């Protein structure tokens, strides 16, 4: 079997049956995210069936606000992998502060729109949670992207799970999902979206039982607690100043009523669409006097001030625009910066842009990479200096100077 064509840069997450890495696509000069199943997950297992179903149905699909699955395969070790587009952004909690009704509304509208599209095509996510949403950096702030459909159910197809099985993340699961995973519908995803909104607004989960049975009882029987939203003297904006601000708790009867409907025990009692849910949330926030719309919205992080890097080796200098993609250094002819040495790895190190900075990473090379005299640990990239001064890179016995320059 052919190996995965992407080289690992750093881990992004780890689950019960697999892991996810930020990788570089050397041949197409871009970053990708690759999910692998562990080798011990055998081909006919339930996890492998779900994984392959997701890959087959999502490959080539283009859903608005949902990460794109580009291709998949199995490597020489028998591990199934799936490559997805890279989203440069942050988690919801990294941009939405407690009490930020405008930010929560923006998230709800974006994710709700994506869910409406998925539901219209017969897809139910079934594991919506903050870890499965990323905020993509944009000139006007950010947009939410659903980044994982790992246990999504295609309603028109036979599910790959048995009746009675429980799949999902308990803190965000709907009452009907605890009863029977196989027979859940779109209302389950909107319930999870409401739980995410509750957590972001109040800084706590609506239900936080210490065991699965306790959580099950709370989701199925307990009343939805009031939000108790913190108001920190924010001057009607989502950006806090650096001073220590007085904090108070604000009653929110209209938002509480919104949550009671959004998290109703019966699916039929909830909102009928993500669009309806988003509109109702804003109306409730305004009625409670808790609608804080910023006068201007900045991107999550600024664009690179110096997106051009120069690399010099053996008297030869090459310039690279980092907006065009990562630069791989190695002795393979596909590398953007080829350095010939018998002791170097074919794909040795990578320079790439991420979250407004330029990074260098060792690509699990045979003899290691040094930057400014310090050995790099595989899977732990470090930022390069961007003050215009040169810095040394050593790849086994080869020396390169790298310098960020004005574009």
QUIPE-V971648 format. One record per residue. RES is the residue in one letter. PHI is phi in radians with two decimals (999 if undefined). OMEGA is omega in whole degrees, -180 to 180 (999 if undefined). BURIAL is + if it has 24 or more other C-alpha atoms within 12 Angstrom, else -. Layout:
# QUIPE-V971648
{{RES,PHI,OMEGA,BURIAL} {RES,PHI,OMEGA,BURIAL}}
This chain:
# QUIPE-V971648
{{X,999,180,-} {X,-1.24,178,-} {X,-1.36,176,-} {X,-1.10,-176,+} {X,-1.35,-177,+} {X,-1.90,-179,+} {X,-1.80,-177,+} {X,-1.20,173,+} {X,-1.78,179,+} {X,-2.76,178,+} {X,-1.29,177,+} {X,-1.96,-179,-} {X,-3.13,-179,-} {X,-2.50,180,-} {X,-2.14,-176,-} {X,-1.20,-175,-} {X,-2.14,-179,+} {X,-2.98,178,+} {X,-2.50,-176,+} {X,-2.20,-179,+} {X,-2.29,164,+} {X,-1.33,-175,+} {X,-2.30,175,+} {X,-1.99,171,+} {X,-1.61,-173,+} {X,-1.13,-172,+} {X,-1.24,-178,-} {X,-1.87,176,-} {X,0.86,179,+} {X,-2.78,175,+} {X,-1.59,176,+} {X,-2.41,174,+} {X,-1.96,-177,+} {X,-2.10,177,+} {X,-1.85,177,+} {X,-1.99,164,+} {X,-1.47,178,+} {X,-1.19,-177,+} {X,-1.06,-177,-} {X,-1.31,176,-} {X,-1.43,-172,-} {X,-1.25,-168,-} {X,-1.03,-177,-} {X,-1.62,-177,-} {X,-1.25,179,-} {X,-1.05,179,-} {X,-1.09,-179,+} {X,-1.17,178,+} {X,-1.11,178,-} {X,-1.08,-179,+} {X,-1.07,-179,+} {X,-1.19,177,+} {X,-1.11,178,+} {X,-1.05,-177,+} {X,-1.08,-178,+} {X,-1.15,-176,-} {X,-1.38,-179,+} {X,-1.58,-177,+} {X,-1.09,179,+} {X,1.47,179,-} {X,-1.30,-177,-} {X,-2.33,179,-} {X,-1.70,180,+} {X,-1.15,177,-} {X,1.33,178,+} {X,-2.21,-179,+} {X,-1.00,-176,+} {X,-1.62,173,+} {X,-1.57,-172,+} {X,-1.73,175,+} {X,-2.84,-177,+} {X,-2.68,-180,+} {X,-3.11,177,+} {X,-2.28,-179,+} {X,-1.65,-176,-} {X,-1.18,178,-} {X,-1.68,179,-} {X,1.49,-180,-} {X,-1.54,176,+} {X,-1.39,180,+} {X,-2.31,-179,+} {X,-2.48,-179,+} {X,-1.74,-179,+} {X,-2.20,178,+} {X,-1.11,177,+} {X,-1.59,178,+} {X,-1.98,180,+} {X,-1.53,-176,+} {X,-2.94,-177,+} {X,-2.36,176,+} {X,-1.27,179,+} {X,-0.95,-179,+} {X,-1.19,179,+} {X,-1.34,-178,-} {X,-2.27,-176,+} {X,-1.89,-179,+} {X,-1.52,-180,+} {X,-1.00,180,+} {X,1.49,-178,+} {X,-1.41,-177,+} {X,-1.12,179,+} {X,-1.12,179,+} {X,-1.15,178,+} {X,-1.11,179,+} {X,-1.09,180,+} {X,-1.07,177,+} {X,-1.11,-177,+} {X,-1.11,179,+} {X,-1.14,-178,+} {X,-1.17,180,+} {X,-1.18,179,+} {X,-1.06,178,+} {X,-1.10,179,+} {X,-1.13,179,+} {X,-1.11,179,+} {X,-1.03,179,+} {X,-1.19,179,+} {X,-1.08,-179,+} {X,-1.12,178,+} {X,-1.14,178,-} {X,-1.69,178,-} {X,1.51,-178,-} {X,-1.99,172,+} {X,-2.02,-175,+} {X,-1.20,177,+} {X,1.34,177,+} {X,-2.53,179,+} {X,-1.27,-180,+} {X,-2.82,-178,+} {X,-0.99,-180,+} {X,-1.16,-179,+} {X,-1.77,177,+} {X,-2.22,177,+} {X,-2.19,177,+} {X,-1.66,-179,+} {X,-1.40,-180,+} {X,-1.10,180,+} {X,-2.44,177,-} {X,-1.00,179,-} {X,-1.78,178,-} {X,2.03,-178,+} {X,-2.85,172,+} {X,-2.37,-179,+} {X,-1.37,178,+} {X,-2.29,173,+} {X,-1.34,-170,+} {X,-1.91,-179,+} {X,-2.62,174,+} {X,-2.07,-169,+} {X,-1.04,178,+} {X,-2.16,179,+} {X,-1.07,-180,+} {X,-1.98,174,+} {X,-1.52,-173,+} {X,-1.07,-178,-} {X,-1.43,-178,-} {X,-2.07,176,-} {X,-1.14,-180,-} {X,-1.22,180,+} {X,-1.60,179,+} {X,-2.19,-180,+} {X,-1.53,177,-} {X,-1.00,180,-} {X,1.67,179,-} {X,-1.26,179,-} {X,-1.93,176,+} {X,-2.23,-177,+} {X,2.41,178,+} {X,-1.93,-167,+} {X,-0.89,-178,+} {X,-1.12,-176,+} {X,-2.00,-176,+} {X,-1.49,179,+} {X,-1.36,178,+} {X,-0.98,-179,+} {X,-1.19,179,+} {X,-1.25,174,+} {X,-1.16,-178,+} {X,-1.29,-173,+} {X,-2.83,-178,-} {X,-1.05,-172,+} {X,-1.18,-174,+} {X,-1.96,175,+} {X,-1.94,-179,+} {X,-2.23,-177,+} {X,-0.98,-179,+} {X,-1.08,177,+} {X,-1.12,179,+} {X,-1.16,-180,+} {X,-1.22,173,+} {X,-1.07,179,+} {X,-1.08,178,+} {X,-1.10,178,+} {X,-1.16,178,+} {X,-1.12,177,+} {X,-1.05,180,+} {X,-1.08,179,+} {X,-1.04,-178,+} {X,-1.13,-179,+} {X,-1.17,-178,+} {X,-1.23,-171,+} {X,-1.81,-178,+} {X,1.38,178,-} {X,-2.64,177,-} {X,-1.38,177,+} {X,-1.13,178,+} {X,-2.26,-176,+} {X,-2.44,179,+} {X,-1.08,-176,-} {X,-1.47,178,-} {X,-2.48,179,-} {X,-1.08,177,-} {X,-1.04,179,-} {X,-1.16,177,-} {X,-1.09,180,+} {X,-1.02,180,+} {X,-1.08,-178,+} {X,-1.10,-179,+} {X,-1.14,-175,+} {X,-1.58,-172,+} {X,-2.18,-171,-} {X,-1.34,175,-} {X,-1.25,177,-} {X,-1.31,-178,+} {X,-1.22,176,+} {X,-1.14,-174,+} {X,-1.23,-176,+} {X,0.97,-174,+} {X,-1.48,178,+} {X,-1.35,175,+} {X,-2.09,-172,+} {X,-1.95,176,+} {X,0.96,-167,-} {X,-1.55,177,+} {X,0.92,173,-} {X,1.01,178,-} {X,-2.57,-178,+} {X,-1.70,-178,+} {X,-1.79,-178,+} {X,-1.55,175,-} {X,-1.43,-172,-} {X,-1.45,-179,-} {X,-1.31,174,-} {X,-1.38,-172,-} {X,-1.75,178,-} {X,-1.16,-178,-} {X,-2.04,175,-} {X,-2.38,179,-} {X,-1.86,-174,-} {X,-1.95,174,+} {X,-1.17,-176,-} {X,-2.46,-176,+} {X,-1.07,-179,-} {X,-1.28,175,+} {X,-1.21,175,+} {X,-1.09,177,+} {X,-1.13,176,+} {X,-1.02,-179,+} {X,-1.14,179,+} {X,-1.08,177,+} {X,-1.39,-177,+} {X,-1.11,-179,+} {X,-1.99,179,+} {X,-1.04,-178,+} {X,-1.14,180,+} {X,-1.65,-179,-} {X,-0.96,-176,+} {X,-1.19,-179,-} {X,-1.53,-178,-} {X,-1.52,177,+} {X,-1.09,-174,+} {X,-1.52,-180,+} {X,-2.82,175,+} {X,-1.13,179,+} {X,-1.10,179,+} {X,-1.10,-178,-} {X,-1.12,-180,+} {X,-1.09,180,+} {X,-1.14,-179,-} {X,-1.17,179,+} {X,-1.11,-179,+} {X,-1.10,179,+} {X,-1.04,-179,-} {X,-1.20,180,+} {X,-1.10,179,+} {X,-1.15,-180,-} {X,-1.13,178,-} {X,-1.50,-177,+} {X,1.23,-176,-} {X,-2.10,179,+} {X,-1.65,-176,+} {X,-1.99,-179,+} {X,-1.69,-178,+} {X,-1.22,178,-} {X,-1.24,176,-} {X,-2.60,-177,-} {X,-2.14,-180,-} {X,-1.69,175,-} {X,-1.12,180,-} {X,-1.07,176,+} {X,-2.61,-176,+} {X,-1.26,174,-} {X,-1.14,-180,-} {X,-1.06,177,+} {X,-1.24,179,-} {X,-2.22,-176,+} {X,-1.38,-179,+} {X,-1.82,173,+} {X,-2.10,174,+} {X,-1.91,175,+} {X,-2.21,-176,+} {X,-2.12,178,+} {X,-2.57,178,+} {X,1.05,179,-} {X,1.48,180,-} {X,-1.82,-178,-} {X,-2.07,175,-} {X,-2.21,178,-} {X,-1.89,180,+} {X,-2.33,173,+} {X,-1.54,-175,+} {X,-1.23,175,+} {X,-1.24,-180,+} {X,-1.55,177,-} {X,2.26,-177,+} {X,-1.23,178,+} {X,-2.10,179,+} {X,-1.79,179,+} {X,-1.86,179,+} {X,3.03,-178,+} {X,-1.69,176,+} {X,-1.30,-177,-} {X,-1.13,179,-} {X,-1.37,-179,-} {X,-1.13,177,+} {X,-1.27,178,+} {X,-2.24,-174,+} {X,-1.56,176,+} {X,-2.22,-176,+} {X,-1.60,175,+} {X,-2.83,-176,-} {X,-1.14,-179,-} {X,-1.65,177,-} {X,-1.50,175,+} {X,-1.32,179,+} {X,-1.06,173,+} {X,-2.12,-166,+} {X,-1.73,-177,+} {X,-2.58,-176,+} {X,-2.42,172,+} {X,-1.92,-178,+} {X,-2.63,179,+} {X,-1.79,-179,+} {X,-2.81,178,+} {X,0.91,173,-} {X,1.34,179,+} {X,-2.36,176,+} {X,-1.93,-173,+} {X,-2.12,171,+} {X,-2.16,-179,+} {X,-2.41,171,+} {X,-1.40,-177,+} {X,-1.70,-179,+} {X,0.95,-177,+} {X,-1.23,-177,+} {X,-1.23,-174,-} {X,-2.04,172,+} {X,1.48,-180,+} {X,-2.29,175,+} {X,-2.07,175,+} {X,-2.24,-177,+} {X,0.93,175,+} {X,1.43,-179,-} {X,-1.99,180,-} {X,-1.22,177,-} {X,-1.51,173,+} {X,-1.57,178,-} {X,-1.00,-179,+} {X,1.51,180,+} {X,-2.25,178,+} {X,-1.14,175,+} {X,-2.26,180,+} {X,-1.31,176,+} {X,-1.58,180,+} {X,-1.23,-177,+} {X,-2.20,180,+} {X,-1.65,179,-} {X,1.54,178,-} {X,-1.51,179,-} {X,-1.32,178,-} {X,-2.43,-176,+} {X,-1.51,170,+} {X,-2.07,177,+} {X,-2.10,178,+} {X,-2.01,-172,+} {X,0.98,-177,+} {X,-1.94,-178,-} {X,-2.01,-178,+} {X,-1.91,178,+} {X,-2.25,172,+} {X,-1.85,179,+} {X,-2.09,-178,+} {X,-2.60,173,+} {X,-1.46,-176,+} {X,-2.22,176,+} {X,-1.14,179,-} {X,-1.36,999,-}}
